[in-house]
């Protein structure tokens, strides 16, 4: 009985998360990726931290001339964080990403 109840609860949580993600703005999604990266840096999970960093890299815009310089700087920071994560320097990763997340949140006025 417990596993059935647990399974139903998990299914409802998953449905809630899918709905939340599908209705999120691009700004909210970006912050969610940062949250995921930060959580997994705290947990010292290399795979999930680097997966989140890769998503952040994939979201960069190098085609817009105005955004290209900023994207290049962020790309370098994200790559550095991936490297530090592989070296298990999660404190550095957490510090960099939390600062970036706070900056984005302020920029989005959220």
Protein Blocks (a to p, Z undefined) as FASTA:
>chain_A
ZZmmmmmmmmmmmmmmmmmmmmpcfklmmmmmmmmmmmmmmnopaklmmmmmmmmmmmpc
fkbmklmmmmmmmmmmmmmmmmmmmnopaklmmmmmmmmmmmmmmmnoZZ
